[in-house]
């Protein structure tokens, strides 16, 4: 198991970005959450097998919101326990 933390910059708030990410997560064996940050970025934390996480990130990159992403910053973090994938408010 691997954990990742991803920060997305661009026009990623107010465009359905978090909802799209949550919907995409349903198609992968990943758990975690996504939330808006006060500075206009979106933070995602996910846990799963390394190859599954990479496929999930690639799906986000190729999704309907790809045009809103200006920058993606991925960090490895310690794997964590979570059920499902949710939007944190």
Protein Blocks (a to p, Z undefined) as FASTA:
>chain_A
ZZdddddedjfehnlmmmmmmmmmmmpcceddddddfkopacddddddfklmmmmmmmmm
mmmklmmpmbdcdddddddddehjdddZZ
